[in-house]
């Protein structure tokens, strides 16, 4: 089949399956799958596996003991050329019980519900792009879908990142169907992230009877919060944010414990050790005598480095938009991490944020633009064809 004919078949397939795409979107959003909800994430994985097997793909679930499972599905697994990777995740940031208050709903041109944007919509985009390629008799390359179960927490309880590197090495290209942007930006670079917890132990006593015997953990950590915030280096692109703080038990006791969680964003992989060293130095400093401080690294993403290969892949996507008569996207760098870092680490040209577009990410007001579900699926499938145009 000629390539122009295949592209027409793809467009026809997507246009003819809007209701099925919306139904799958609703089904996936209606399975609560917060990162801590292993049963929910595993249910999404099982649903994706069944969907892909019904479409004729070879699909398998990779079991994780302490995190949500991964799922992988491959079309054209016998094709000799280097594969194309479609990447994403099934977990959301929303806790169990959210769905009851905010079920999947379409109002006007927007869809709402927990994870509708990040990134249940992107999963549907990837699945139907694969189905459209199959309908167009695409046989050139294997197309491999890889969905992680604990991306939102940086794979802190699994080896999913290592598995992504292993499964994608040698691929022709990777498209991450992460959250898309309303201004049609696509992502070719992301900052890395590290998350730490700093705990301070003091001496708790009655604040009225013997305050002089107390050692305030809150006072100690207050000094450290200022030190941490002052580590931010705007020129180097490294930011430190103390995002949560807690401590004490009652107002009339000198607090014996306090803790903060720290989010760090950075551009250069080599900065990881610098960041760790600086936070260890803050931890070691003591402002209140007899207090003890401990730093724990919780999770993180490597940076998604901007590469020439990614620029060339972006040019393919941009040309695809032009062919389809759509507004041209532009390439950008963003501060949020994603699993695209690991396909880049594997040496694979990668474009991220190919999923549905929307806004208010990770908030109760999160929404996705309904028509972007169909547009992005067509763009993704056509871009895969254009890899060999």
C-alpha positions as CSV (number, residue, x, y, z in Angstrom):
1,X,0.0,0.0,0.0
2,X,1.4,3.4,-0.9
3,X,2.2,5.8,1.9
4,X,-0.3,8.4,0.9
5,X,-3.0,5.7,0.9
6,X,-1.9,4.4,4.3
7,X,-2.2,8.0,5.7
8,X,-5.7,8.2,4.3
9,X,-6.6,4.9,5.9
10,X,-5.2,6.1,9.2
11,X,-7.3,9.3,9.1
12,X,-10.4,7.3,8.2
13,X,-9.8,4.8,11.0
14,X,-9.4,7.5,13.6
15,X,-12.4,9.4,12.3
16,X,-14.5,6.3,12.3
17,X,-13.6,5.3,15.9
18,X,-14.3,8.4,17.9
19,X,-16.9,6.7,20.1
20,X,-14.7,3.7,20.8
21,X,-11.8,6.0,21.7
22,X,-14.0,8.0,24.1
23,X,-15.4,4.8,25.6
24,X,-11.9,3.5,26.3
25,X,-10.9,6.9,27.8
26,X,-13.8,6.8,30.1
27,X,-13.1,3.1,31.1
28,X,-9.5,3.9,32.0
29,X,-10.2,7.1,33.9
30,X,-12.9,5.1,35.8
31,X,-10.2,2.8,37.2
32,X,-8.6,4.6,40.0
33,X,-4.9,4.1,39.8
34,X,-3.0,6.5,42.1
35,X,0.6,5.5,42.4
36,X,0.0,3.9,45.9
37,X,-3.0,1.9,44.6
38,X,-1.2,-1.1,43.2
39,X,-4.5,-3.0,42.6
40,X,-5.8,-0.1,40.5
41,X,-2.7,0.3,38.4
42,X,-2.7,-3.4,37.9
43,X,-6.3,-3.3,36.7
44,X,-5.3,-0.6,34.1
45,X,-2.4,-2.8,33.0
46,X,-4.8,-5.8,32.6
47,X,-7.3,-3.7,30.6
48,X,-4.5,-2.4,28.3
49,X,-3.2,-5.9,27.8
50,X,-6.6,-7.2,26.9
51,X,-7.2,-4.3,24.5
52,X,-3.9,-4.9,22.7
53,X,-4.3,-8.6,22.5
54,X,-7.8,-8.2,21.0
55,X,-6.1,-6.0,18.4
56,X,-3.6,-8.7,17.5
57,X,-0.6,-7.5,19.4
58,X,1.7,-9.6,21.6
59,X,1.1,-8.2,25.0
60,X,2.5,-9.0,28.5
61,X,2.3,-7.7,32.0
62,X,5.6,-7.3,33.9
63,X,4.8,-7.9,37.6
64,X,6.2,-5.5,40.2
65,X,6.1,-6.5,43.8
66,X,6.0,-3.1,45.5
67,X,4.6,-0.9,42.8
68,X,2.0,-1.0,40.0
69,X,2.8,-3.4,37.2
70,X,4.2,-2.5,33.8
71,X,2.6,-3.6,30.5
72,X,4.2,-4.0,27.1
73,X,2.6,-4.7,23.8
74,X,4.1,-5.1,20.4
75,X,2.7,-5.0,16.9
76,X,4.8,-6.4,14.0
77,X,7.1,-8.1,16.4
78,X,8.6,-10.1,13.5
79,X,9.6,-7.0,11.5
80,X,13.3,-6.7,10.9
81,X,13.8,-2.9,11.2
82,X,14.5,-1.1,14.5
83,X,11.3,-0.7,16.5
84,X,9.4,2.5,17.3
85,X,8.6,3.0,21.0
86,X,5.4,4.5,22.4
87,X,5.8,5.4,26.0
88,X,3.7,6.3,29.0
89,X,2.4,5.5,32.4
90,X,-0.8,4.3,34.1
91,X,-0.6,5.7,37.6
92,X,-2.0,9.1,38.5
93,X,-1.4,11.5,41.4
94,X,-5.0,11.2,42.7
95,X,-5.8,9.1,45.8
96,X,-8.5,6.5,46.0
97,X,-11.9,8.0,46.4
98,X,-11.4,10.9,44.0
99,X,-13.5,9.2,41.3
100,X,-16.7,9.4,43.3
101,X,-16.5,13.1,43.5
102,X,-15.1,13.7,40.0
103,X,-16.1,10.9,37.6
104,X,-15.2,11.0,33.9
105,X,-17.3,13.8,32.4
106,X,-17.4,15.7,29.1
107,X,-18.6,19.3,29.3
108,X,-18.5,21.2,26.1
109,X,-15.1,20.6,24.4
110,X,-13.4,19.4,27.6
111,X,-13.1,16.1,29.5
112,X,-12.7,15.9,33.3
113,X,-11.8,13.2,35.8
114,X,-8.8,12.0,37.8
115,X,-5.9,11.4,35.3
116,X,-7.9,12.4,32.3
117,X,-5.0,14.5,31.1
118,X,-2.0,12.8,32.9
119,X,-2.2,10.5,31.3
120,X,-5.1,8.2,30.6
121,X,-5.8,10.2,27.4
122,X,-2.3,9.6,26.2
123,X,-2.7,5.8,26.7
124,X,-5.8,5.9,24.4
125,X,-3.8,8.0,21.8
126,X,-1.0,5.4,21.8
127,X,-3.4,2.4,21.6
128,X,-5.4,3.8,18.7
129,X,-2.4,5.0,16.8
130,X,-1.2,1.4,16.9
131,X,-4.7,0.2,15.8
132,X,-4.7,2.8,12.9
133,X,-1.3,1.6,11.7
134,X,-2.5,-2.0,11.8
135,X,-5.6,-1.0,9.8
136,X,-3.3,0.7,7.2
137,X,-1.3,-2.6,6.9
138,X,1.9,-1.0,8.4
139,X,4.6,-3.7,8.6
140,X,7.8,-1.7,8.3
141,X,8.8,-1.7,12.0
142,X,7.7,-3.2,15.3
143,X,5.7,-0.7,17.3
144,X,6.2,-1.3,21.0
145,X,4.0,0.2,23.7
146,X,5.6,0.5,27.2
147,X,3.5,1.7,30.1
148,X,5.0,2.0,33.6
149,X,2.9,1.7,36.8
150,X,4.8,4.1,39.1
151,X,6.1,7.1,37.0
152,X,4.5,9.7,39.2
153,X,6.6,8.7,42.2
154,X,9.8,8.3,40.1
155,X,9.8,4.5,40.3
156,X,10.9,4.7,43.9
157,X,9.7,1.1,44.6
158,X,10.5,-0.6,41.3
159,X,13.2,-1.1,38.6
160,X,10.9,0.2,35.9
161,X,13.4,2.8,34.8
162,X,16.1,0.2,34.2
163,X,13.5,-1.9,32.3
164,X,12.7,1.0,30.0
165,X,16.3,1.5,29.1
166,X,16.7,-2.2,28.4
167,X,13.6,-2.5,26.3
168,X,14.2,0.6,24.2
169,X,17.9,0.4,23.4
170,X,18.5,0.3,19.6
171,X,15.0,1.7,18.8
172,X,14.5,4.0,15.8
173,X,12.5,6.6,17.8
174,X,10.4,7.0,20.9
175,X,7.2,9.1,21.3
176,X,6.1,9.7,24.9
177,X,2.4,10.2,25.1
178,X,2.7,12.3,28.2
179,X,0.5,15.4,28.8
180,X,0.3,17.7,25.8
181,X,0.3,21.5,26.0
182,X,-2.5,23.9,24.9
183,X,-0.1,25.9,22.8
184,X,0.9,22.9,20.8
185,X,4.4,22.7,22.3
186,X,6.2,19.4,22.1
187,X,9.0,18.5,24.5
188,X,12.6,17.7,23.5
189,X,14.2,18.5,26.8
190,X,13.2,18.1,30.5
191,X,14.9,18.9,33.7
192,X,15.8,16.1,36.0
193,X,14.3,15.9,39.5
194,X,15.3,14.6,42.9
195,X,13.0,14.4,46.0
196,X,14.4,14.3,49.5
197,X,13.0,14.1,53.0
198,X,14.9,15.9,55.9
199,X,14.0,14.8,59.4
200,X,15.0,16.5,62.6
201,X,14.8,15.0,66.0
202,X,14.9,17.4,69.0
203,X,13.9,17.1,72.6
204,X,10.2,17.3,73.5
205,X,9.3,18.8,76.8
206,X,6.4,20.8,78.3
207,X,6.6,24.3,77.0
208,X,5.5,25.8,80.3
209,X,7.1,23.7,83.0
210,X,10.6,23.1,81.6
211,X,11.2,24.9,78.3
212,X,14.9,25.3,78.9
213,X,15.3,21.5,78.7
214,X,13.7,21.4,75.3
215,X,15.4,21.3,71.9
216,X,13.0,22.6,69.2
217,X,13.1,20.5,66.0
218,X,11.0,23.1,64.3
219,X,13.4,25.8,65.1
220,X,16.3,23.7,63.7
221,X,14.4,22.8,60.6
222,X,13.3,26.4,60.1
223,X,17.0,27.4,59.8
224,X,17.6,24.6,57.4
225,X,14.6,25.5,55.2
226,X,16.2,28.9,54.6
227,X,19.5,27.3,53.8
228,X,17.9,24.9,51.3
229,X,16.0,27.6,49.5
230,X,19.2,29.7,49.2
231,X,20.9,26.8,47.3
232,X,18.8,27.7,44.2
233,X,21.1,28.6,41.3
234,X,19.0,30.3,38.6
235,X,21.9,30.6,36.1
236,X,22.6,26.9,36.2
237,X,18.9,26.0,36.2
238,X,19.0,24.2,39.5
239,X,16.0,25.0,41.8
240,X,15.4,23.8,45.4
241,X,11.8,23.9,46.7
242,X,10.8,22.9,50.3
243,X,7.3,21.8,49.3
244,X,5.9,20.3,52.6
245,X,6.7,20.8,56.2
246,X,5.4,19.3,59.4
247,X,6.3,19.1,63.0
248,X,5.3,19.1,66.6
249,X,2.3,17.5,68.4
250,X,0.6,20.2,70.5
251,X,1.1,23.9,71.0
252,X,2.2,23.6,74.6
253,X,5.1,21.3,73.9
254,X,8.6,22.0,72.6
255,X,8.5,20.0,69.3
256,X,10.6,16.9,69.3
257,X,10.3,16.1,65.6
258,X,10.0,18.1,62.4
259,X,10.4,17.1,58.7
260,X,10.3,18.7,55.3
261,X,10.2,17.3,51.8
262,X,12.4,18.9,49.1
263,X,12.0,19.0,45.4
264,X,15.1,19.7,43.3
265,X,15.1,20.4,39.5
266,X,18.4,20.4,37.5
267,X,19.7,20.3,33.9
268,X,23.0,18.4,34.0
269,X,23.2,14.7,35.0
270,X,26.5,15.4,36.7
271,X,24.8,17.8,39.1
272,X,23.2,15.0,41.0
273,X,26.2,14.5,43.2
274,X,26.6,18.2,43.7
275,X,22.9,18.5,44.8
276,X,23.3,15.5,47.2
277,X,26.5,17.0,48.7
278,X,24.9,20.4,49.3
279,X,21.9,19.0,51.0
280,X,24.1,16.7,53.1
281,X,26.0,19.8,54.2
282,X,22.8,21.5,55.2
283,X,21.8,18.4,57.1
284,X,25.1,18.3,59.0
285,X,24.9,21.9,60.1
286,X,23.5,22.4,63.5
287,X,21.7,25.5,64.8
288,X,20.0,24.1,67.9
289,X,22.2,22.0,70.2
290,X,21.4,18.3,70.8
291,X,19.3,18.0,67.6
292,X,19.9,15.3,65.1
293,X,19.1,15.6,61.4
294,X,18.8,12.9,58.7
295,X,18.4,13.2,54.9
296,X,16.7,10.5,52.9
297,X,16.5,10.5,49.1
298,X,13.1,9.4,48.0
299,X,12.9,9.4,44.2
300,X,14.0,11.2,41.1
301,X,14.3,11.4,37.3
302,X,17.4,11.9,35.2
303,X,17.2,14.9,32.9
304,X,16.0,14.4,29.4
305,X,18.9,15.7,27.4
306,X,18.3,17.7,24.3
307,X,20.0,15.9,21.4
308,X,20.5,16.4,17.7
309,X,18.6,13.2,17.1
310,X,15.7,14.5,19.0
311,X,15.7,17.7,17.0
312,X,15.6,15.6,13.8
313,X,12.7,13.5,15.1
314,X,10.8,16.7,16.1
315,X,11.3,17.9,12.5
316,X,9.5,14.7,11.3
317,X,6.6,15.4,13.7
318,X,6.5,19.0,12.6
319,X,6.3,18.0,8.9
320,X,3.5,15.6,9.8
321,X,1.5,18.4,11.3
322,X,2.0,20.5,8.2
323,X,0.9,17.6,5.9
324,X,-2.3,17.2,8.0
325,X,-3.1,20.9,7.7
326,X,-2.6,21.5,11.5
327,X,-1.0,24.3,13.3
328,X,2.8,23.7,13.6
329,X,4.1,22.7,17.0
330,X,7.3,24.1,18.5
331,X,10.0,22.4,20.6
332,X,10.5,23.4,24.2
333,X,12.2,22.5,27.4
334,X,10.1,22.0,30.6
335,X,10.9,21.5,34.2
336,X,8.8,18.4,34.9
337,X,10.5,15.0,34.6
338,X,9.3,12.0,32.7
339,X,10.4,8.5,31.5
340,X,11.6,10.1,28.3
341,X,14.9,10.6,30.2
342,X,15.4,6.8,30.1
343,X,14.8,6.4,26.3
344,X,17.3,9.2,25.8
345,X,19.7,7.5,28.1
346,X,19.2,4.4,26.0
347,X,20.3,6.5,22.9
348,X,16.9,6.7,21.4
349,X,15.7,9.9,19.6
350,X,12.7,11.0,21.7
351,X,9.9,13.5,21.5
352,X,7.7,13.9,24.6
353,X,4.3,15.4,25.4
354,X,2.5,13.7,22.4
355,X,-0.6,13.0,24.5
356,X,-3.9,14.8,24.7
357,X,-3.7,18.5,25.4
358,X,-5.2,20.2,28.4
359,X,-4.6,22.2,31.6
360,X,-4.6,22.3,35.4
361,X,-2.4,19.2,35.5
362,X,-2.4,17.3,38.9
363,X,-5.2,19.5,40.3
364,X,-8.9,18.8,41.0
365,X,-9.6,21.0,37.9
366,X,-7.4,18.9,35.5
367,X,-9.0,18.7,32.1
368,X,-8.2,17.6,28.6
369,X,-9.4,18.9,25.2
370,X,-11.6,16.2,23.7
371,X,-10.7,16.8,20.0
372,X,-7.0,16.5,20.8
373,X,-7.6,12.8,21.5
374,X,-8.3,12.2,17.9
375,X,-5.8,14.7,16.5
376,X,-2.9,13.3,18.4
377,X,-3.7,9.7,17.5
378,X,-3.6,10.6,13.8
379,X,-0.5,12.7,14.1
380,X,1.3,9.9,16.0
381,X,0.4,7.2,13.5
382,X,1.3,9.4,10.5
383,X,4.6,10.5,12.1
384,X,5.6,6.8,12.5
385,X,5.0,6.4,8.8
386,X,7.1,9.5,8.0
387,X,10.1,8.1,9.8
388,X,10.7,6.2,6.6
389,X,9.4,8.7,4.1
